[in-house]
Amino acid sequence: MLLDTWDQIFIWVGNDANAEEKNGAPKIAKEYVDTDPSGRKGLPITTIKQGAEPPTFTGWFQAWDPKMWETDPLDRIRF
């Protein structure tokens, strides 16, 4: 997943991401910035791994739940 906060790009890599996704994400993020029609260039691109999200990333999500990954999402909606 890619998060664009205007002055920084975050790549969030989930635990279930495959090797192609993990290796391709930085290239995709760089291409995203390089082709941005607003002219932004050279933005920092930060990779965030699931379970190690810093406040500079989670702060963009009002309802971020750090325990979200402790249970199966399907189990949460079944009950």
Secondary structure by P-SEA (a helix, b strand, c coil): cccccccbbbbbbcccccaaaaaaaaaaaaaaaaaccccccccbbbbbccccccccccccccccccccccccaaaaaac
